[in-house]
Amino acid sequence: MVLVLCLALLLLAAPAAQAGSWQRPVDGEALRSFALGSNPYARGQHRGVDLAAATGSPVRSACAGRVSFAGRVPGGGLTVSVRCGSLIATLQQLGTIAVRRGQGVMSGMRVGVVGRSIDPHTRRPHVHLGARVAASGRYVDPLTLIGGARPLVPALPPARAPRVVPFARPPAGGPRFAPPGRAPVPVALGRAPAPAPMSRAPALVPPGPAPTGAPAADPHGRSPGIPWLVWVGLTIVAASLPIGGLLHVRRRRSVQPVRHAATAR
């Protein structure tokens, strides 16, 4: 009974003794954390961590040991497992494998490259790192075994740089406008010439009433014509001239016989 208790204590102390002796297989941030309940085979659990990495980038061994498996696993893609003392480190979602089963590896040694993700939960290219106790198969959080592990923070999209809109250059001699947040640059401007005095328009005097008998002014600006009475008088005068001449000729003809008769007496 005492021997069984001692063996159990050694198995529990093994992960704690190796804490800080592992290293990250890739340098990317953690995309999905370790999640394990009382039933390690229940759905929706995650028996490791997903570390982001670019496709084709090298994958390093998390610990020193011997390769116990190198091949393809359903749902995990190409996989490499390394036995490191009492623990087994598992690397999945690889594109190629650079080691074989039974080969000894050092911590940080290249074991493959990052491949395309076939994980339905983490679609970005990544490496799945798992850690379990070899004797019991109990899974542990691999980040607790990595020395100087960075805190597990979901990756955020890179912030976009603010868009800089250039200011248009003002015309020569014109006013300058300073961008927001800066004091305006004083610009000396010449004094504008004083406006020329405007001549006063002549006062408009309304016309007075026309004198009695005078012709009314034409509203269209035309000069008044000769009154019709004048035309009638001119017509009478022109017609009386020939009539008067005829009367005068007849009168002379009638006077001449009388004169001849008086001369004959």
Phi and psi in degrees as GROMACS dihedral restraints (atoms count N, CA, C in turn):
[ dihedral_restraints ]
;  ai    aj    ak    al  type     phi  dphi    fc
    3     4     5     6     1   -65.6    20    10
    4     5     6     7     1   -36.4    20    10
    6     7     8     9     1   -65.9    20    10
    7     8     9    10     1   -38.2    20    10
    9    10    11    12     1   -66.8    20    10
   10    11    12    13     1   -40.6    20    10
   12    13    14    15     1   -64.6    20    10
   13    14    15    16     1   -39.9    20    10
   15    16    17    18     1   -64.8    20    10
   16    17    18    19     1   -40.4    20    10
   18    19    20    21     1   -64.8    20    10
   19    20    21    22     1   -39.2    20    10
   21    22    23    24     1   -65.3    20    10
   22    23    24    25     1   -39.9    20    10
   24    25    26    27     1   -64.4    20    10
   25    26    27    28     1   -37.6    20    10
   27    28    29    30     1   -65.9    20    10
   28    29    30    31     1   -39.6    20    10
   30    31    32    33     1   -66.3    20    10
   31    32    33    34     1   -36.7    20    10
   33    34    35    36     1   -73.4    20    10
   34    35    36    37     1   -31.8    20    10
   36    37    38    39     1   -81.9    20    10
   37    38    39    40     1   -14.9    20    10
   39    40    41    42     1   -62.0    20    10
   40    41    42    43     1   -48.7    20    10
   42    43    44    45     1   -62.3    20    10
   43    44    45    46     1   -37.7    20    10
   45    46    47    48     1   -67.3    20    10
   46    47    48    49     1   -34.2    20    10
   48    49    50    51     1   -68.9    20    10
   49    50    51    52     1   -30.4    20    10
   51    52    53    54     1   -92.9    20    10
   52    53    54    55     1     1.0    20    10
   54    55    56    57     1   -63.0    20    10
   55    56    57    58     1   132.5    20    10
   57    58    59    60     1    90.4    20    10
   58    59    60    61     1    -2.6    20    10
   60    61    62    63     1   -96.7    20    10
   61    62    63    64     1    -6.8    20    10
   63    64    65    66     1   -94.4    20    10
   64    65    66    67     1   168.3    20    10
   66    67    68    69     1  -138.0    20    10
   67    68    69    70     1   163.1    20    10
   69    70    71    72     1   -70.2    20    10
   70    71    72    73     1   135.2    20    10
   72    73    74    75     1   -72.0    20    10
   73    74    75    76     1   -28.9    20    10
   75    76    77    78     1  -137.7    20    10
   76    77    78    79     1   167.2    20    10
   78    79    80    81     1   -97.8    20    10
   79    80    81    82     1     4.5    20    10
   81    82    83    84     1   -76.9    20    10
   82    83    84    85     1   168.2    20    10
   84    85    86    87     1   -77.7    20    10
   85    86    87    88     1   163.7    20    10
   87    88    89    90     1   -78.9    20    10
   88    89    90    91     1   126.1    20    10
   90    91    92    93     1   -95.5    20    10
   91    92    93    94     1   -30.7    20    10
   93    94    95    96     1  -143.8    20    10
   94    95    96    97     1   133.5    20    10
   96    97    98    99     1   -89.1    20    10
   97    98    99   100     1   172.8    20    10
   99   100   101   102     1   -77.7    20    10
  100   101   102   103     1   128.9    20    10
  102   103   104   105     1  -143.2    20    10
  103   104   105   106     1   116.1    20    10
  105   106   107   108     1  -145.0    20    10
  106   107   108   109     1   126.4    20    10
  108   109   110   111     1   -96.8    20    10
  109   110   111   112     1  -159.9    20    10
  111   112   113   114     1   -68.0    20    10
  112   113   114   115     1   -31.0    20    10
  114   115   116   117     1  -103.2    20    10
  115   116   117   118     1   106.3    20    10
  117   118   119   120     1   -67.6    20    10
  118   119   120   121     1   -12.8    20    10
  120   121   122   123     1  -107.1    20    10
  121   122   123   124     1     9.6    20    10
  123   124   125   126     1   -72.8    20    10
  124   125   126   127     1   154.7    20    10
  126   127   128   129     1   -74.6    20    10
  127   128   129   130     1   154.6    20    10
  129   130   131   132     1    83.4    20    10
  130   131   132   133     1     4.2    20    10
  132   133   134   135     1   -97.7    20    10
  133   134   135   136     1   162.4    20    10
  135   136   137   138     1  -133.6    20    10
  136   137   138   139     1   110.0    20    10
  138   139   140   141     1   -93.3    20    10
  139   140   141   142     1    47.1    20    10
  141   142   143   144     1   171.7    20    10
  142   143   144   145     1  -164.2    20    10
  144   145   146   147     1  -129.9    20    10
  145   146   147   148     1   147.6    20    10
  147   148   149   150     1  -104.2    20    10
  148   149   150   151     1   119.3    20    10
  150   151   152   153     1  -108.1    20    10
  151   152   153   154     1   124.8    20    10
  153   154   155   156     1   -68.7    20    10
  154   155   156   157     1   144.8    20    10
  156   157   158   159     1  -163.8    20    10
  157   158   159   160     1   152.3    20    10
  159   160   161   162     1   -75.2    20    10
  160   161   162   163     1   146.8    20    10
  162   163   164   165     1   -61.6    20    10
  163   164   165   166     1   131.8    20    10
  165   166   167   168     1    90.2    20    10
  166   167   168   169     1    -7.1    20    10
  168   169   170   171     1   -74.8    20    10
  169   170   171   172     1   151.4    20    10
  171   172   173   174     1   -68.7    20    10
  172   173   174   175     1   148.7    20    10
  174   175   176   177     1  -115.6    20    10
  175   176   177   178     1   127.3    20    10
  177   178   179   180     1  -102.7    20    10
  178   179   180   181     1   154.5    20    10
  180   181   182   183     1   -70.3    20    10
  181   182   183   184     1   135.3    20    10
  183   184   185   186     1   -77.3    20    10
  184   185   186   187     1   -17.2    20    10
  186   187   188   189     1  -153.9    20    10
  187   188   189   190     1   169.4    20    10
  189   190   191   192     1   -92.2    20    10
  190   191   192   193     1   133.0    20    10
  192   193   194   195     1   176.6    20    10
  193   194   195   196     1  -146.9    20    10
  195   196   197   198     1  -129.9    20    10
  196   197   198   199     1   140.1    20    10
  198   199   200   201     1   -69.6    20    10
  199   200   201   202     1   122.5    20    10
  201   202   203   204     1  -100.8    20    10
  202   203   204   205     1   -18.8    20    10
  204   205   206   207     1  -155.6    20    10
  205   206   207   208     1   139.9    20    10
  207   208   209   210     1  -148.2    20    10
  208   209   210   211     1   105.4    20    10
  210   211   212   213     1   177.8    20    10
  211   212   213   214     1  -160.4    20    10
  213   214   215   216     1  -105.2    20    10
  214   215   216   217     1   137.4    20    10
  216   217   218   219     1  -121.6    20    10
  217   218   219   220     1   133.6    20    10
  219   220   221   222     1   -59.1    20    10
  220   221   222   223     1   128.2    20    10
  222   223   224   225     1    84.4    20    10
  223   224   225   226     1   -16.4    20    10
  225   226   227   228     1  -114.1    20    10
  226   227   228   229     1    -8.7    20    10
  228   229   230   231     1    70.6    20    10
  229   230   231   232     1  -155.1    20    10
  231   232   233   234     1   -64.6    20    10
  232   233   234   235     1   130.8    20    10
  234   235   236   237     1  -133.0    20    10
  235   236   237   238     1   142.5    20    10
  237   238   239   240     1  -128.0    20    10
  238   239   240   241     1   126.6    20    10
  240   241   242   243     1  -116.0    20    10
  241   242   243   244     1   133.9    20    10
  243   244   245   246     1  -122.4    20    10
  244   245   246   247     1   126.7    20    10
  246   247   248   249     1   -85.0    20    10
  247   248   249   250     1   114.2    20    10
  249   250   251   252     1  -116.8    20    10
  250   251   252   253     1    87.0    20    10
  252   253   254   255     1    69.7    20    10
  253   254   255   256     1  -123.0    20    10
  255   256   257   258     1   -89.2    20    10
  256   257   258   259     1    -0.7    20    10
  258   259   260   261     1  -116.7    20    10
  259   260   261   262     1   159.0    20    10
  261   262   263   264     1  -124.9    20    10
  262   263   264   265     1   124.2    20    10
  264   265   266   267     1   -98.0    20    10
  265   266   267   268     1   131.9    20    10
  267   268   269   270     1  -119.7    20    10
  268   269   270   271     1   130.8    20    10
  270   271   272   273     1  -120.2    20    10
  271   272   273   274     1   123.7    20    10
  273   274   275   276     1  -127.3    20    10
  274   275   276   277     1   175.3    20    10
  276   277   278   279     1    65.4    20    10
  277   278   279   280     1    39.3    20    10
  279   280   281   282     1   -88.8    20    10
  280   281   282   283     1   155.3    20    10
  282   283   284   285     1   -91.3    20    10
  283   284   285   286     1   -40.5    20    10
  285   286   287   288     1  -141.4    20    10
  286   287   288   289     1   160.4    20    10
  288   289   290   291     1  -116.7    20    10
  289   290   291   292     1   130.7    20    10
  291   292   293   294     1  -107.4    20    10
  292   293   294   295     1     5.6    20    10
  294   295   296   297     1  -129.5    20    10
  295   296   297   298     1   170.2    20    10
  297   298   299   300     1  -129.4    20    10
  298   299   300   301     1   165.3    20    10
  300   301   302   303     1   -64.7    20    10
  301   302   303   304     1   135.7    20    10
  303   304   305   306     1    90.4    20    10
  304   305   306   307     1    -7.0    20    10
  306   307   308   309     1   -80.5    20    10
  307   308   309   310     1   137.1    20    10
  309   310   311   312     1   -81.4    20    10
  310   311   312   313     1   138.9    20    10
  312   313   314   315     1  -130.3    20    10
  313   314   315   316     1   154.3    20    10
  315   316   317   318     1  -101.4    20    10
  316   317   318   319     1   159.3    20    10
  318   319   320   321     1   -64.4    20    10
  319   320   321   322     1   126.8    20    10
  321   322   323   324     1    91.8    20    10
  322   323   324   325     1     0.2    20    10
  324   325   326   327     1   -75.1    20    10
  325   326   327   328     1   142.5    20    10
  327   328   329   330     1   -71.6    20    10
  328   329   330   331     1   127.5    20    10
  330   331   332   333     1  -117.7    20    10
  331   332   333   334     1    -7.7    20    10
  333   334   335   336     1   169.8    20    10
  334   335   336   337     1  -165.9    20    10
  336   337   338   339     1  -129.8    20    10
  337   338   339   340     1   162.3    20    10
  339   340   341   342     1   -74.2    20    10
  340   341   342   343     1   137.4    20    10
  342   343   344   345     1  -113.5    20    10
  343   344   345   346     1  -170.9    20    10
  345   346   347   348     1   -76.0    20    10
  346   347   348   349     1   137.8    20    10
  348   349   350   351     1   -74.8    20    10
  349   350   351   352     1   132.3    20    10
  351   352   353   354     1  -115.2    20    10
  352   353   354   355     1    13.5    20    10
  354   355   356   357     1   -82.7    20    10
  355   356   357   358     1   123.9    20    10
  357   358   359   360     1   -68.9    20    10
  358   359   360   361     1   -18.2    20    10
  360   361   362   363     1   -89.8    20    10
  361   362   363   364     1   -36.9    20    10
  363   364   365   366     1  -119.7    20    10
  364   365   366   367     1   101.0    20    10
  366   367   368   369     1   -85.6    20    10
  367   368   369   370     1   -21.4    20    10
  369   370   371   372     1   -69.8    20    10
  370   371   372   373     1   149.9    20    10
  372   373   374   375     1   -58.9    20    10
  373   374   375   376     1   133.9    20    10
  375   376   377   378     1  -161.1    20    10
  376   377   378   379     1   175.2    20    10
  378   379   380   381     1  -121.9    20    10
  379   380   381   382     1   128.6    20    10
  381   382   383   384     1   -90.8    20    10
  382   383   384   385     1   120.9    20    10
  384   385   386   387     1  -110.8    20    10
  385   386   387   388     1   122.1    20    10
  387   388   389   390     1  -123.1    20    10
  388   389   390   391     1   154.7    20    10
  390   391   392   393     1  -140.4    20    10
  391   392   393   394     1   132.6    20    10
  393   394   395   396     1  -144.9    20    10
  394   395   396   397     1   155.3    20    10
  396   397   398   399     1   -76.6    20    10
  397   398   399   400     1   127.6    20    10
  399   400   401   402     1   -64.7    20    10
  400   401   402   403     1   -37.0    20    10
  402   403   404   405     1   -75.3    20    10
  403   404   405   406     1   -41.0    20    10
  405   406   407   408     1  -105.2    20    10
  406   407   408   409     1   -17.6    20    10
  408   409   410   411     1    77.3    20    10
  409   410   411   412     1     9.7    20    10
  411   412   413   414     1   -74.1    20    10
  412   413   414   415     1   132.6    20    10
  414   415   416   417     1   -87.4    20    10
  415   416   417   418     1   143.9    20    10
  417   418   419   420     1  -127.6    20    10
  418   419   420   421     1   160.9    20    10
  420   421   422   423     1   -72.4    20    10
  421   422   423   424     1   116.2    20    10
  423   424   425   426     1   -65.9    20    10
  424   425   426   427     1   -24.2    20    10
  426   427   428   429     1   -68.0    20    10
  427   428   429   430     1   -20.7    20    10
  429   430   431   432     1   -75.7    20    10
  430   431   432   433     1   -12.0    20    10
  432   433   434   435     1   -99.8    20    10
  433   434   435   436     1    -9.6    20    10
  435   436   437   438     1   -93.3    20    10
  436   437   438   439     1   124.6    20    10
  438   439   440   441     1   -69.0    20    10
  439   440   441   442     1   133.6    20    10
  441   442   443   444     1    63.5    20    10
  442   443   444   445     1    34.2    20    10
  444   445   446   447     1   -64.8    20    10
  445   446   447   448     1   136.2    20    10
  447   448   449   450     1   -74.1    20    10
  448   449   450   451     1   147.9    20    10
  450   451   452   453     1   -61.3    20    10
  451   452   453   454     1   146.6    20    10
  453   454   455   456     1   -79.8    20    10
  454   455   456   457     1   104.7    20    10
  456   457   458   459     1  -125.6    20    10
  457   458   459   460     1   128.6    20    10
  459   460   461   462     1   -56.3    20    10
  460   461   462   463     1   139.6    20    10
  462   463   464   465     1   -69.0    20    10
  463   464   465   466     1   135.0    20    10
  465   466   467   468     1  -106.0    20    10
  466   467   468   469     1   147.7    20    10
  468   469   470   471     1   -63.9    20    10
  469   470   471   472     1   146.5    20    10
  471   472   473   474     1   -61.7    20    10
  472   473   474   475     1   138.5    20    10
  474   475   476   477     1   -70.9    20    10
  475   476   477   478     1   139.9    20    10
  477   478   479   480     1   -83.3    20    10
  478   479   480   481     1   140.6    20    10
  480   481   482   483     1   -70.0    20    10
  481   482   483   484     1   142.3    20    10
  483   484   485   486     1   -63.6    20    10
  484   485   486   487     1   142.2    20    10
  486   487   488   489     1   -78.5    20    10
  487   488   489   490     1   127.2    20    10
  489   490   491   492     1   -99.2    20    10
  490   491   492   493     1   120.6    20    10
  492   493   494   495     1  -101.0    20    10
  493   494   495   496     1   114.6    20    10
  495   496   497   498     1   -68.4    20    10
  496   497   498   499     1   144.6    20    10
  498   499   500   501     1   -84.5    20    10
  499   500   501   502     1   139.3    20    10
  501   502   503   504     1   -71.2    20    10
  502   503   504   505     1   139.6    20    10
  504   505   506   507     1   -70.1    20    10
  505   506   507   508     1   128.7    20    10
  507   508   509   510     1   -70.8    20    10
  508   509   510   511     1   155.8    20    10
  510   511   512   513     1   -65.0    20    10
  511   512   513   514     1   158.0    20    10
  513   514   515   516     1   -61.9    20    10
  514   515   516   517     1   131.1    20    10
  516   517   518   519     1    84.2    20    10
  517   518   519   520     1    -7.2    20    10
  519   520   521   522     1   -89.6    20    10
  520   521   522   523     1   173.3    20    10
  522   523   524   525     1   -70.4    20    10
  523   524   525   526     1   150.5    20    10
  525   526   527   528     1  -103.3    20    10
  526   527   528   529     1   143.5    20    10
  528   529   530   531     1  -117.2    20    10
  529   530   531   532     1   127.5    20    10
  531   532   533   534     1   -86.1    20    10
  532   533   534   535     1   145.0    20    10
  534   535   536   537     1   -65.3    20    10
  535   536   537   538     1   161.8    20    10
  537   538   539   540     1   -58.8    20    10
  538   539   540   541     1   140.5    20    10
  540   541   542   543     1    92.1    20    10
  541   542   543   544     1    -5.0    20    10
  543   544   545   546     1  -120.3    20    10
  544   545   546   547     1   148.9    20    10
  546   547   548   549     1   -72.0    20    10
  547   548   549   550     1   141.7    20    10
  549   550   551   552     1   -67.1    20    10
  550   551   552   553     1   145.0    20    10
  552   553   554   555     1   -82.5    20    10
  553   554   555   556     1   123.0    20    10
  555   556   557   558     1   -68.4    20    10
  556   557   558   559     1   136.9    20    10
  558   559   560   561     1  -127.5    20    10
  559   560   561   562     1   126.7    20    10
  561   562   563   564     1   -78.7    20    10
  562   563   564   565     1   124.2    20    10
  564   565   566   567     1  -114.6    20    10
  565   566   567   568     1   139.9    20    10
  567   568   569   570     1   -68.7    20    10
  568   569   570   571     1   152.8    20    10
  570   571   572   573     1   -72.2    20    10
  571   572   573   574     1   133.1    20    10
  573   574   575   576     1   -71.2    20    10
  574   575   576   577     1   140.1    20    10
  576   577   578   579     1   -63.4    20    10
  577   578   579   580     1   143.6    20    10
  579   580   581   582     1   -68.2    20    10
  580   581   582   583     1   140.9    20    10
  582   583   584   585     1   -68.6    20    10
  583   584   585   586     1   141.6    20    10
  585   586   587   588     1   -66.3    20    10
  586   587   588   589     1   139.4    20    10
  588   589   590   591     1   -64.9    20    10
  589   590   591   592     1   138.2    20    10
  591   592   593   594     1   -87.0    20    10
  592   593   594   595     1   135.3    20    10
  594   595   596   597     1   -69.0    20    10
  595   596   597   598     1   141.5    20    10
  597   598   599   600     1   -76.3    20    10
  598   599   600   601     1   130.3    20    10
  600   601   602   603     1   -67.7    20    10
  601   602   603   604     1   143.7    20    10
  603   604   605   606     1   -62.5    20    10
  604   605   606   607     1   140.2    20    10
  606   607   608   609     1   -70.0    20    10
  607   608   609   610     1   138.5    20    10
  609   610   611   612     1   -90.7    20    10
  610   611   612   613     1   118.7    20    10
  612   613   614   615     1  -102.7    20    10
  613   614   615   616     1   118.9    20    10
  615   616   617   618     1   -63.0    20    10
  616   617   618   619     1   137.1    20    10
  618   619   620   621     1   -64.5    20    10
  619   620   621   622     1   142.5    20    10
  621   622   623   624     1   -79.9    20    10
  622   623   624   625     1   175.0    20    10
  624   625   626   627     1   -67.7    20    10
  625   626   627   628     1   139.5    20    10
  627   628   629   630     1   -67.3    20    10
  628   629   630   631     1   146.1    20    10
  630   631   632   633     1   -65.8    20    10
  631   632   633   634     1   156.9    20    10
  633   634   635   636     1   -65.6    20    10
  634   635   636   637     1   132.5    20    10
  636   637   638   639     1    88.0    20    10
  637   638   639   640     1   -13.3    20    10
  639   640   641   642     1   -78.8    20    10
  640   641   642   643     1   147.2    20    10
  642   643   644   645     1   -68.3    20    10
  643   644   645   646     1   141.1    20    10
  645   646   647   648     1   -70.2    20    10
  646   647   648   649     1   146.6    20    10
  648   649   650   651     1   -73.6    20    10
  649   650   651   652     1   143.1    20    10
  651   652   653   654     1   -73.2    20    10
  652   653   654   655     1   127.1    20    10
  654   655   656   657     1   -64.2    20    10
  655   656   657   658     1   -19.6    20    10
  657   658   659   660     1   -89.2    20    10
  658   659   660   661     1     6.0    20    10
  660   661   662   663     1    87.4    20    10
  661   662   663   664     1     6.1    20    10
  663   664   665   666     1   -86.8    20    10
  664   665   666   667     1   148.4    20    10
  666   667   668   669     1   -70.4    20    10
  667   668   669   670     1   141.6    20    10
  669   670   671   672     1   -64.6    20    10
  670   671   672   673     1   143.0    20    10
  672   673   674   675     1   -83.9    20    10
  673   674   675   676     1  -177.2    20    10
  675   676   677   678     1   -75.6    20    10
  676   677   678   679     1   130.5    20    10
  678   679   680   681     1   -58.4    20    10
  679   680   681   682     1   153.6    20    10
  681   682   683   684     1   -69.3    20    10
  682   683   684   685     1   -25.0    20    10
  684   685   686   687     1   -64.0    20    10
  685   686   687   688     1   -36.2    20    10
  687   688   689   690     1   -65.3    20    10
  688   689   690   691     1   -41.7    20    10
  690   691   692   693     1   -61.5    20    10
  691   692   693   694     1   -39.8    20    10
  693   694   695   696     1   -64.6    20    10
  694   695   696   697     1   -42.4    20    10
  696   697   698   699     1   -63.5    20    10
  697   698   699   700     1   -42.3    20    10
  699   700   701   702     1   -62.9    20    10
  700   701   702   703     1   -36.0    20    10
  702   703   704   705     1   -67.0    20    10
  703   704   705   706     1   -40.3    20    10
  705   706   707   708     1   -65.2    20    10
  706   707   708   709     1   -41.6    20    10
  708   709   710   711     1   -63.0    20    10
  709   710   711   712     1   -45.0    20    10
  711   712   713   714     1   -63.6    20    10
  712   713   714   715     1   -34.8    20    10
  714   715   716   717     1   -77.4    20    10
  715   716   717   718     1   -25.7    20    10
  717   718   719   720     1   -77.9    20    10
  718   719   720   721     1   -20.8    20    10
  720   721   722   723     1   -62.5    20    10
  721   722   723   724     1   -54.2    20    10
  723   724   725   726     1   -66.1    20    10
  724   725   726   727     1   -33.4    20    10
  726   727   728   729     1   -65.8    20    10
  727   728   729   730     1   -42.3    20    10
  729   730   731   732     1   -63.2    20    10
  730   731   732   733     1   -37.3    20    10
  732   733   734   735     1   -64.5    20    10
  733   734   735   736     1   -42.2    20    10
  735   736   737   738     1   -63.6    20    10
  736   737   738   739     1   -40.7    20    10
  738   739   740   741     1   -64.3    20    10
  739   740   741   742     1   -37.3    20    10
  741   742   743   744     1   -67.5    20    10
  742   743   744   745     1   -37.7    20    10
  744   745   746   747     1   -67.9    20    10
  745   746   747   748     1   -42.0    20    10
  747   748   749   750     1   -64.9    20    10
  748   749   750   751     1   -37.2    20    10
  750   751   752   753     1   -65.1    20    10
  751   752   753   754     1   -39.7    20    10
  753   754   755   756     1   -67.4    20    10
  754   755   756   757     1   -36.6    20    10
  756   757   758   759     1   -67.4    20    10
  757   758   759   760     1   -35.4    20    10
  759   760   761   762     1   -75.1    20    10
  760   761   762   763     1   -22.7    20    10
  762   763   764   765     1   -82.3    20    10
  763   764   765   766     1   -33.1    20    10
  765   766   767   768     1   -63.1    20    10
  766   767   768   769     1   -42.9    20    10
  768   769   770   771     1   -61.9    20    10
  769   770   771   772     1   -34.5    20    10
  771   772   773   774     1   -66.3    20    10
  772   773   774   775     1   -41.0    20    10
  774   775   776   777     1   -63.7    20    10
  775   776   777   778     1   -42.6    20    10
  777   778   779   780     1   -63.2    20    10
  778   779   780   781     1   -37.6    20    10
  780   781   782   783     1   -67.9    20    10
  781   782   783   784     1   -37.6    20    10
  783   784   785   786     1   -69.3    20    10
  784   785   786   787     1   -34.1    20    10
  786   787   788   789     1   -68.4    20    10
  787   788   789   790     1   -35.3    20    10
  789   790   791   792     1   -71.3    20    10
  790   791   792   793     1   -26.6    20    10
